[in-house]
Amino acid sequence: MFQVQLQSQGWPSPVPGDLPSTLRLAHRILLTGSSMKS
């Protein structure tokens, strides 16, 4: 789902050098999702 979302936005697949920013983005999405549930 996360990978598909990135590709739909025209972004290339995450590369090792881009992992930190990718993890921060994923963490932010998880926080947003959990806050929306509660």
DRENPA-3360 file (N, C-alpha, C; in nm, 2 decimals, always signed):
BEGIN
1 = MFQVQLQS = +0.08/-0.12/+0.00/+0.00/+0.00/+0.00/+0.09/+0.12/+0.00 ~ +0.19/+0.13/+0.09/+0.27/+0.24/+0.10/+0.36/+0.26/-0.03 ~ +0.41/+0.14/-0.08/+0.49/+0.14/-0.20/+0.40/+0.19/-0.32 ~ +0.28/+0.14/-0.33/+0.19/+0.18/-0.44/+0.16/+0.33/-0.43 ~ +0.14/+0.38/-0.31/+0.12/+0.52/-0.30/+0.23/+0.61/-0.35 ~ +0.35/+0.56/-0.32/+0.47/+0.63/-0.36/+0.48/+0.63/-0.51 ~ +0.46/+0.52/-0.57/+0.47/+0.50/-0.72/+0.36/+0.58/-0.79 ~ +0.24/+0.59/-0.73/+0.13/+0.66/-0.79/+0.16/+0.81/-0.79;
9 = QGWPSPVP = +0.25/+0.86/-0.70/+0.29/+1.00/-0.70/+0.40/+1.03/-0.79 ~ +0.45/+0.92/-0.86/+0.56/+0.94/-0.96/+0.69/+0.93/-0.89 ~ +0.70/+0.89/-0.76/+0.83/+0.88/-0.70/+0.89/+0.75/-0.73 ~ +1.03/+0.74/-0.74/+1.10/+0.62/-0.76/+1.09/+0.53/-0.63 ~ +1.12/+0.41/-0.65/+1.11/+0.32/-0.53/+1.22/+0.36/-0.43 ~ +1.19/+0.36/-0.30/+1.29/+0.41/-0.20/+1.42/+0.33/-0.21 ~ +1.53/+0.41/-0.21/+1.67/+0.35/-0.22/+1.73/+0.36/-0.08 ~ +1.83/+0.28/-0.05/+1.90/+0.28/+0.08/+1.93/+0.41/+0.13;
17 = GDLPSTLR = +1.98/+0.50/+0.04/+2.02/+0.64/+0.09/+1.90/+0.72/+0.13 ~ +1.78/+0.68/+0.09/+1.66/+0.75/+0.11/+1.58/+0.69/+0.23 ~ +1.63/+0.59/+0.29/+1.56/+0.52/+0.40/+1.52/+0.61/+0.51 ~ +1.61/+0.69/+0.57/+1.57/+0.77/+0.68/+1.45/+0.86/+0.66 ~ +1.44/+0.93/+0.55/+1.33/+1.01/+0.52/+1.20/+0.93/+0.49 ~ +1.22/+0.81/+0.43/+1.11/+0.72/+0.40/+1.05/+0.67/+0.53 ~ +1.14/+0.63/+0.63/+1.09/+0.58/+0.76/+1.02/+0.69/+0.83 ~ +1.07/+0.81/+0.83/+1.01/+0.92/+0.90/+0.87/+0.95/+0.84;
25 = LAHRILLT = +0.86/+0.94/+0.71/+0.73/+0.96/+0.64/+0.63/+0.85/+0.68 ~ +0.68/+0.72/+0.68/+0.60/+0.61/+0.72/+0.55/+0.63/+0.86 ~ +0.64/+0.67/+0.95/+0.61/+0.68/+1.09/+0.50/+0.79/+1.11 ~ +0.52/+0.90/+1.03/+0.42/+1.01/+1.04/+0.28/+0.96/+0.99 ~ +0.28/+0.88/+0.89/+0.15/+0.82/+0.84/+0.09/+0.73/+0.94 ~ +0.17/+0.65/+1.01/+0.12/+0.56/+1.11/+0.07/+0.64/+1.23 ~ +0.13/+0.75/+1.27/+0.08/+0.83/+1.38/-0.05/+0.90/+1.34 ~ -0.06/+0.95/+1.21/-0.18/+1.01/+1.17/-0.29/+0.91/+1.16;
33 = GSSMKS = -0.27/+0.79/+1.12/-0.37/+0.68/+1.11/-0.42/+0.64/+1.25 ~ -0.33/+0.63/+1.35/-0.37/+0.59/+1.48/-0.44/+0.70/+1.55 ~ -0.41/+0.83/+1.52/-0.48/+0.94/+1.58/-0.62/+0.95/+1.52 ~ -0.64/+0.92/+1.39/-0.77/+0.92/+1.33/-0.86/+0.81/+1.38 ~ -0.80/+0.70/+1.41/-0.88/+0.59/+1.47/-0.94/+0.62/+1.60 ~ -0.86/+0.68/+1.69/-0.90/+0.72/+1.82/-0.97/+0.86/+1.82;
% end
